[in-house]
Amino acid sequence: MKQTKHDVYVVNDGYCMETTREKCPSDPACMDQNGEADGGKENGAAPAHVVLSTEGMDMEESAQEHHPPMETLIYKIRDNPPMHLTILFAFQQALLSLANQLALSLMVAQAVCGDNSAWFKTQLLSSTLFMDGITTILMVLFGVRLPLFQGAAFEYVVPLLALQTLDPDRCHIVQVSEQTVFNEMTGQNATVLVNTTMDADQVILTNTQSLMGSLMVAGFIHFLIGATGLVGFLLRFVGPVTIVPTILLIGLYMTRTAVKFIEVHWGIGLMTTAISLLLSLYLGRFKLPIPVWTRKRSCHVIRYPLHQVFALLIGMMVGWAVSGVFTACGLFSDDPNDLQYKARTDINHDIVTNASWFYFPHPGQFGLPGFNVSVFAGFMLATVISILDSIGDYYACAKTCNAPPPPSHAINRGIAVEGLCTLISGVVGCGHATSTYGGNVGAIGITKVGSRQVFLLTGIIYIVFGLIGKFSAVFITIPYPVLGGALVVMFGMFIGVVLSNLQYVSLTSTRNIAIIGTSILFGLMVPYWVEQNPNGIDTGNPDTDRVLRVILGNANFAGAVLACFLDNTIPATKEERGITAWQNVVKHKAKEDPHQGKEEIYEESIDIYEPLLPKAWRKHYILKYIPFLPDPDEYNIVSDCACSSPTKCSCKDIKLETASL
């Protein structure tokens, strides 16, 4: 029985066997079940599945015994869909995370006192979208080389929220200047100090500049962690027991922002949330009938969960429309001091009118970079969390695409690209880093489209979005309660994904339960005490007091430090801590025992992770000393396969190195 119509690569603890029927088309094993030779993917047909085996082992029987039929992708990583489908798939991926970019951009604007500045919010969103596109393209071409979308990272917002809470005077910066005045009594000029309050634009730029330098330094360290291969060292000490309470505290802390938006009008906000949940969860298994036309089948109907893929955007559009109806009916107050005034849809028309059609986000658009020690400390903690979160997304994407786990050099390269783009984001003035989005990985599983070409076009679309100033201005006008309803869904999913990491931890262990519970409680207690006692920290140095207040007021900092300390000092096995599960990747075994262990079947070969290098360079000895490039002695692309019988093909035993972190 024919199992599938895709190339399948069988990896048995480091030994790879692949279909190479193009090398022996006359052999019966290279023919399909109809007796026709497979000449490759001509006329859009994929070659039939042939299960290969090494000598003395029937891999076909073994594969059928241990592996259920796998869900194959319609378009695999290296496939290039027709251009009209590529554009459709790319827009789908782009729109999927657009609301997240808007929400995080507005959160940064609030942190730097720019939530009432239309020009700043427009330029900030343009910069965010532009950097999303740049990072996505670099990740697909030069990073881990998987179909991944890079978006604004929520981990970097928490220190900004802490700064916003603990420094209420940040929006009223007093500038001390010297002025020369004439003293009539003495008849001489005298120099006096004059305190002047900065105007709103100066305050915004000053606060933004302090984020720029801090983010640049954190991004450079992020880059070094990937470029030097320190990721494996980091994973020895940080595991799920540390990460779960740390990121969970981020989600709990961000609820303050959701409340600030949704309290403008709870009815519209909750309606937006309800519609999104209804379409994505309650109707998640229902597939809409969609009429389409193709040259081969003419007009026909297909079924696709379109409402599930775009549930959040549909909910926002409906909430936006209801706000417009309420505004037209005069149900919202027109008093700018009234809370419901920000639910109106007619108060920001001038933003779209005054926005330029084209705007190029450039370095120095908000001034020269500054530096803030307390913000930098928060950014560094966010860097560690972002790295671990991205690694998990790499593995999830590989699994979704039926590809082998990413090797260590690909992971190092991906982390290095994220760090480099974080540094560039600091130069541009985004106020946040970019990181891998797991939601788009999930969309690959729904759409069955994992082509790199699609994600390259997604990156280009985001660059175009960032360059069109009017586009960013339109999204800035979304009413506050609509954004609040969307944030409830996004933060809820964020917290849920975090909690899913507990599957790797032994929850029957009193040790793990105590560490996680104590860390979460400590992460909530310390920031609360700092907020209630702003003068409780007194070291005698005002600058040191301010830094300590912001660091300790950062919820995930206190929880992360305690969780990491307890997890690494209280005795436990790696399996109990969940470390082994996070490092459970395919490892090569000794050549003398090629058939021991569990085999894995993939639709892609390991060479999808190869960097874009000239072939003459790929076997140069210098590569073994560069952590983000494959070692030519240990990383060999499988070749030399032969069809030896009508039902079997075998590959020469070649050791394969994959991600031994």
N, C-alpha and C positions, 0 to 999 in steps of 0.2 A: 504494500500500500504506500502510495506516495505521501510523504509526511509534510513537506513544505516546498516552496519554490525559491529558496534562498541559499546562497553559499553558507555553509556551516563549518565553523572551526571548532575542533574538539581539543580541549586542553586537559591533559591528565597530569596534574601536579607538575606543570612546567614543560610537558612535552606537547607540542602542537602538531596537529595533523590538519591539513586543509585540502579542499578540493582543488586539484590542478589538472582537470580533465582536458584543458586546452593543450597540454603537453602530449596527450596520447588519445586523440579523438577516435582512433580506429579501435581502441580497446572496448569490449562490450561493457566494462564497468563505467565507461564514460558516456554511455548512452542512457537516455531516459527510459521510462517504462514502456513507451510506445515504440522503442527500437530506433529512435532518431538520435543522431549524434548531437551533442550540445555544443554549439559554436559560440557560446557566450551570450551576452545580453543583447542579442540582435532583435530589432523590431519591438523593443521594450520588454521582452520576455526574460525572466531571470532563470539561471540554470537550476536544474533540479537538485534536490538534496541527495548527497551521497555520504554515507557514514563510513569513515575511514578507520583502519585499525593498524596497529603495529603487529609484528610477527607473533603468532601464538595466542592472539586474543581477538575475539570477535567483537569489535567495538559496536557493531550494529545492534546485536542482541543486548549488549550492556547498556547502550544508550536508551533503548526502548524500555529496559527494566527500571532504570533509575531516573529517567527524565520524562515528565509529562510533556505533551505538545506545547511548545513555547509560543508566546504571542509575538509574531513577527511584525516589523515595521513596514509600512507601505513604502516609505522612502528612507533608506538607511543613511548612515553618516556620510558616506562618500557619494551618494546618489545626487543627481542634479535634476529636480523636477522641472517640468515645462515652466517657462517664465511666468505665464499667467497664474499658474498654481503657486509658484514661488512667491509672487507678490501677495496673493491671498493669504498664504500661510504666514508670511512675514508680518503682515498687518495684524493678523490674529495674535501673534506673540507680542507685538508692540503694544497693542491696546490692552492686553492682559494685565500689564504691570504699570500702565500709565497713571492710574489713580494713586498708586504707592509713591510715585515720584512727586506728584503734586502735594500729597500729604506731608512727606518728609521735607520738601522744600519750604512749605509754610511753617513747619515746626522750627526750622533753622531761622526763618525770618522772625518768628516770635522771640527766639532766644537772643537775637541781636537787636531787638526793639524795632524791627522793620515791618511789623504786621499791619501797620496803617500806611505804609509807603508803597504806592502802586508801582512806581518805576523800579524799586528795588526788588519787589516780589517777582516782577516780570523778568528782570535780568537774571535773578537767582534761579528761577525755573528754567530759563533758556540754558543757563550754564549746566544745570543738573542733567537736562535731556541731552545736551551736547556731549558731556562726559560719559553718560551711559552708552551712547553710540560708539564713542572712541574705544572705551574699555571692552565692549562686546566684540568689536572687530579684532582688537589685539588679542583677546583671549582665544577666539576661534582660529586665528591665523598663526599665532606665535605662542600662546599659552598652553593649556592642557589639551587643546585641539578637539574638544568635545562640543556639541551644540548647546551652548550655555548663554544665558542672558545675564548681563552685569547691570545691576541697578543700584540706586542709593541705599546705603546700609543703615538700618535702624539702630544698630549697636552704637553708632557714634552720636546719637541724639541724646542719650541719657545724661552724659556730663553737661550738655547744654541746658537740659531741663533742670538739673541740679543748680547750675549757675543762675538760672532764671528765678528759682525759688529762694536761694540763699542770698542773692544779691539784688534786692528790690530796687536799689538806687542805681542800677547799671544804666537805666534809661535817662538818668539825670546827672550826667557827668559834668563836674565843675572843673573848669580850666583856670589855672592860676597864671596870670600874666603880670609883667612889670610895666608900669607906666610912670612917665616922668611928669611931675607937676611943679608949678611955681609956688613957693611958700612966700606969701606977702609979708609975713612977720620977719622972716630972716633975709628976704630978698634973694634967696638962692633956690636953685632947682632941687627937688627931692624925688627919690624913687620909692614908689609904693607898690604893694602887691594887690592886685585886683582879681577878685573871683568872678568869673563869668560862666554862665551855663551854656554848654554847646547847643546848637540848634539840632533839630531831629536828624537831619542828614549826616551831620558830623558824628553824632552818637552812633548811628548805624554803621558808618564806615569804620569808626574806631573799634567797635566790637567785632566787626567782621575781620578786620586786619589781625586781631588777636587770635582768631580761629585759623587764619591762613598759615601762619608760621608754625603753630602747634600741629596742624594736620600735615604739613610738609615734613616735619621731623618724624612724626609717627609713620608716615608713608615710606620714608627712606628706610627706617628700621624694618618695616613690613617687607620691603623689597629685599633687604639683606637676609631676612629669615628664609625666604624662598631661594635666593641666589646661592646661598652658602649651604643649603641642605639642612638647616636646623629644625625643619619641621618634624623629622623623626625624633630628634632629641626632645622636642616640646611634647610630643605625644606620650613620652615615657612618664610624664608627671601629671598631665592634664587629661582627664577622661570624663565619662558621662556624669560621674558623681560630682565633679566640679562644675561642669558646663550646665547641667540642668538647673540647679538653683540660681546660677549666675544669670542665664538668659531669661529665666522665669521672672526674676526680679526686674529685668528690663521691661518685660511686658506689663507687669503690675504697675511699674512706675509711669509707663506711658498712658495709663488710663486717665491720668490727670488731663492730658491733652485732649483725649476723646471727650471727656466731660465738658471741657471748655468750649468745644465746637457744638456738641449736641444740645447743651443747655439753652442755646438760643431759641430752639423750638423742639421740644422732645417729641412731639407728634410726627413731624416730618422726618426727624432723624431716625426714629424707631421704624417708621414706614420704609425708609431706605434700607435699613438693616433687614426687615422682614422680607422684603421682595428679594433681596440678594440671597438670603437663606432658603427661601421657597424655591427659587430657580436652581440653586446649586445643590441642595440637599434633598428636599422633598420630591422634586421632579428630576433628580439627578439620573435616575435610571430610564427616564423617558427620552426617546430620541425623536426630534422634530422631523416631520416629512418636509423635505426641501426640494423644490423642482430645479433641475439643472439641465444643461444641454451640453452634449459632447459630440464630436464628429462621428464617433464610432456608434454610439447608442441613440443619438438624436435627443429628443426631450424625454426625460425620465425623472423619477423621484428617488431621492436617496434619504436615508435617515441619519441624522447627526445631532449630537447634544449641543446645539448652538447656544441654547439658553443657559446651559451650565458653564460653558467656556466664558461667556460674557456676562455672567450673573451680576457681578459687581458694577460693571459699567451700565447695564440696563437699570439696576436699582438706582444709580446716581442720576441717570437721565430722567427717570420717572419722578424722583424727588425734586429735581431741578424744575421739571414742568409743573408740579404741584405748587412749588414756591412761586412760580410765575403767575399761576392762576390766583393764588392768595394775594399776591402783590397787586394784581389788576383789580381785584375785588375790594381792596383797601383793608384787608384783614390784618396787615402788619403796620406797626407804628412808623411814621415818617420822622420821628424824633431821633437824631443821631445818638442821643444819650440813652435811648431805650434799648434793652437787650435784644428785642426781636428785630431791631432795625437791620441787623446783619443777615437776616433771613430774606430780605428783599432782593429782587433780581434787577432792579433798575437803578442801583446806587453806584455801579461801577462801569457804566457805559463809557465814560471818558477814558477809562484804562485802555479799552480796545481802540478807541478813536485816536488817542495820543501815542499809542505804541507804534514803533516803526515796523515796516514790513520785514525788513531784514536786520538782524542783529548778530554780530559775531562775538561770542564770549572769548575774551582774550586775557592773558596774564596781566595783572595790575589794574583790572577794570575797577576794583574797589580800593586801590591804593597799594602801598608797599606792605609786605607781610610784617606782622608783629608776633609776639609770643606771650603765652599765658601758661604758667607752670601748672596750675590746677586743671586747666582744660587739657593740657598735654598728658597729664597723668590719667585722665579719663579716656582720652583717645588711645593710649597705649593698652589699657585694659580692653577696650573695644577691638583693638587690632588682634589680640590673642583670640578673642571670641570669634571674630570674623574669619580668621584663618581656619579654626577648627570647624566652623560651620561650612565654609567653602569646601573643605576636604570631604565632609559628609555628602555635600551636593555633587562633587565629582563622582564619587562611588555610586550615588543614586542615579546619576545620568548614565553612567556606563551600564548599570544594570537595566535601566529602562530601554537602552538602545541595544541590548543583548551583545554588549562588547566586553572584552576582558577588563578586569580592574585596572585603573591607570597605574603605570609603573612610577617609581619614585621620581625619576627625572621629569616626567610630565607634571606630577603634583608640584614639584619645586618650581617648575617653569610657570605654572598657573598662579601660584602664590606670589612669585616675583612680579608677574604682570599686574596683578591686583595692587601690589605695593607701589609699583611705578605709577600706575594711574591714580592712586590715592595721593601721591606726591603732586602730580599734575593738577588734581582737583583742588589741592591746597593753593597752588599757584594761581589758578583761575578764580578761586574764591567761593567754591561751592559750600564750604562749611561742613562737609561730610565726605566719607569715602564711598567707594563702589564695591559691591560684593555680589556673589553668585545668588541668583534667585531660584529657590527650590520650586516655587509655584510654576515657573515656566518648564521645569523638568517634568512636573506632573502633567502639564499640557501635552508634552511629547507622548506620554502614555495614553492620553485620550485621543489625540489626533493621529497617532501612529506615523508622525512625520518627524524624523530626527536628522534631517539633512543640514550639513554645515552651511550650505548655500542659503538656506532660509534664514539662518541666524546672522549671516553676513549682511543680508538685505535688511534684517531687523535693525542692526546697528546703523546702517545708512539711513533708515527711516528716522531713527532717533536724532541723528545728526541734523537732518533736514528740519525736524520739529524744533530743535534748538536754535536753528538759524532763522526761522520764521518768527519774528517777534509777535505778530498778531496771534499766532497759535497759542503761545504761552499766555498772552493777555486774556484770551477767551476763557481759559481754564482757571485763571485767577478770579474770575467773576462768579464761580460756583458758590452758592450760599453756604453759610457756616453749618447749618444743621444737616445739610446733605453730606458734607465732608465728615461730620461727626458720625453719621450713620455708617458711612463707608469705613471709618476708622474702627468702629466696633467689630465689624466683620474681619478686617485685616489683622487687628491686634488679637482677636479671638483665634484666628487661624495660626498666628505667630506663636501664641502660648500653647496651642494644641500640638504644633509641630515640635516644640521644645519638650513637652511632656512625653512625646513618642520615643525620645532617646532613652527613657527608662526601661525600654524593652531589653537593652543590653546589660542592665544592672540586675543583680540578684535582689529582688525586693523581699525575699524571705530572710535576708540578713539584717539583724538588728543594727549592725554597724552602719550599713548604708542608709537605712531609714533615719537613724539618729543624726548622721552627718547632713543629709539633705534637709531634714526638718530644722535642725539647729541653725544651719547656714541661712535658710530663708528667713527665719525669725530674726536672726542677728542683722540681716540685710534690711529688714524693715524697721528694727528698733533704732539703730544708730542714726540713719537719716532723720527719723522722727525727732530724736533727742536734739540733733543739731538744729533743726528748724525751730523747735520750741525754746531752745536756749542759744540764741545767736551769739551771746557773749560768754558762753560756757567754756570756750577754748581761749585761754589767755597765756601765751608764751612770752609776752613782753615785746614781741615784734609784730606789728599790725599786718605786715605782708605775710609772715609765716602763719598767722592766725587765719587770714583769708584763704590761703592755699589749703590748710588743713580742713577748714570748714567745707570747702567745695569737694575735696577728696572724700571726706567722711560722709558728706551729704549725698554722695553718689551711691545709690542703693546697691548696684551690682558689685561695687568695689569691696564693700565690707563683707558681703556674702561670698564673693569669689575668693578672697584671701583666706577666710576661715575654712571654706570647703576644701580648697587646695591643701591647706596645712593639715587638716584632719585626715584627708584622704591619703596623704603621703606619709603620715606618721603613725596612724593606727594600722596594725598588721592586718593584711588580707591578701588573698591570691589575686592575680591579674584577672582571672575569670570572674571572681566575686565583684571586683571593682568595675568590670565592663571594659577594661583596657584591651583584653584579648579580642573581644568582639569588634572593637574599632579597628584593630590591626589585622583582622581576619581576612587577608587577601591571598591570592594564589601565589605560592612560593615554589621555586623549582626544587626538585628532589634529586638525589644522586642518580647518575646514569644507570648504575647497575640495578636499580629497582624502578623501572619506568612504569610498571602497572599497578603500583601500590597507591592507594588513596582514591579519593572521589574525583570523578571527572566532571568537567564543566563544558557545556556546549554553547558556543557563541556564533553569532552571525557575522561578526567582524573579527579581523585578525589584529594582533597587537601593534601592527605597523601604522594604525591610525593615529598613534601618539607620536610618530616620528616628527621631529622639527623640520621646518623648511630649510634644509641645507643641501648644497650640491652633493651629488652622489660620491664624488671624489673625497669629500671631507668626512663622510659618515664613518669611515673606518680608521680615521687618524687617531694615533695613540693618545694625543693630547685630550681627547674627549673624555677619557676615563677620569681625568682630574677636574672636570667641570660638572658640578652636581645637577645642573638642569639640562644636561645633554646625555644621550644614551651611551653607556659604556660599550665600545665595540667588542670587547672580549666576553661580555656577559649578555648583551642584548643583540640577538641575531634574528633576523627575519627568516621564517621558515621557507626553505626551498627544497630542491632535490626530492620531489615526490614522484612516485611511480605507481601505475596500476598493474598489479601482479596477478589478478584473477578476475573472473567476471563479476564478482560481487564486492571485492575489497580493493582499496588503495592504501598505501602506507607511505609515511613520510620518514625521512632520515631523522634519527633522534638528535635533536638540537636543543640545548639548554635554553630556557627562556626566563629572563629576569623580570619579575613584576613586583614592584612596590613592597620590598621587604624593608619596612620603615623601622 
